[in-house]
Amino acid sequence: MEEFLQQLTNGLAVGGIYALIALGYTMVYGVLRLINFAHGDLFTLGAYLGFTLLLSAGLSGVLAGFALVLLLVALVMGLIALVGYLLERVAYRPLRQSNRLAAVVSALGASIFFQNAMMLVYGARPQVFPSGLLPQVSVALFGVEIPLVRFLLFGASLLLMCLLYWFIHKTRTGAAVRAVAIDQDAAKLMGIDVNSIISLVFLIGPALGGAAGVMVGLYYGQISYDMGINYGLKAFIAAILGGIGNIPGAMVGGILLGVIEALGAAYISIAWKDAIAFMVLIAILIFRPTGLLGERVAEKI
């Protein structure tokens, strides 16, 4: 029972991070039918910007505790949102009328650019986040001591996901996003500025990825320039698991994948952790290609 609860809470914390990254994939795909391969690197950049703000910018000397973490996450989300907006304007918008392959190649090129830029600036060695930013205490759950940080990370991820869901489904701008995702030409006829909506998507998605990057740094205490490959692939699997282009599906898929990974690593073997994720992907593509909550079959790219 103790082992199960430990792995379940760990899986929920990691799954929340996967879900935040997966939302960036699924939002861009829902609007542009494009897999933004640079999204995992924006997530990594968010982690490094958080590291920079804490050390080089001296943010840790201004505030402490939860106030510091909240300010850090807010600043990183804003900066990564700006980077995502610039990425869309420079790498994707000029190719919007081109074929799908051109946009995919541009996304891969942007990914390589970000990854190598981070390696040149920060070095190839992993960087260590300052410790003690979150309380190192445990809470009792059914008599089992669980680190409080897991509940905090999962709660923060869930809060961001709920805010996004409310924005998309309960506001006029969110309705415009859904309209553009359904039919861009019809949305234009209804007076919706499609370019502005696409830019908004590239602001929100990377911002959530940046928040996830800070969470990884706080949770594991170590970041590396190439971690976006692994987390990006896992988040992409989570998006497919829930249904690519489906926002609630990305949320469910990320959390479910995190739990499956954690339990599989504990009860099967930690060496099979990544293999389990890809076996889940293969199974979902065979038995339910649209994903758990998806309605549309993904088009070829």
Secondary structure, DSSP 8 states (H G I E B T S, - for coil): -HHHHHHHHHHHHHHHHHHHHHHHHHHHHHHHS---TTHHHHHHHHHHHHHHHHHTS-GGGT--HHHHHHHHHHHHHHHHHHHHHHHIIIIIGGGTTS-HHHHHHHHHHHHHHHHHHHHHHH-SS-EE--S-SS---EEEETTEEEEHHHHHHHHHHHHHHHHHHHHHHHSHHHHHHHHHHH-HHHHHHTT--HHHHHHHHHHHHHHHHHHHHHHHHHHHSEE-TTHHHHHHHHHHHHHHHH-TT-HHHHHHHHHHHHHHHHHHHHHT-GGGHHHHHHHHHHHHHHH-TT-SS--S-----
